[in-house]
């Protein structure tokens, strides 16, 4: 659930409220009880930066190199076809 920031136009009181996206905006100020609250546009609480996510970021042990595993199985498949060709 996002945190919305509000400001009262009557008294200047600012507050933050954790609400569902589908919830109606607040209208009554808790400080002066005037129906003058307005929702403010504020910066996001997180920032996406850097090179991005990689398939190896949260893997452990032998699961880290998935591309190498696929290459290993392809190599074993080619060696088995060579053996079959030599036997025939």
C-alpha positions, 0 to 999 in steps of 0.5 A: 500500500502506498503512503500518501502525503496530504496538506490542509489548505486552511491551517497548513498541517501536513500528514502522511497516510498509508492507504489502498490505491482504491481508497478515496482521498482524505478530505477532513483535516485532523488538526483543524477539522476543516474539509480542506485536505488535498493530496500532494504529489511527492517523490517515490520512496525508492529509486531504480538505479544501477546495472539491473538484475541478473539471473545469478544475483540470488542463486547459490551453489551450482545454480549460479551459471545457468548459461554454462549448464546449458552449454555443458548439456549441449556438449554432452549431446554432441559427444554422444552423437559422435560416439553413435556415428563412430559405432555405426 
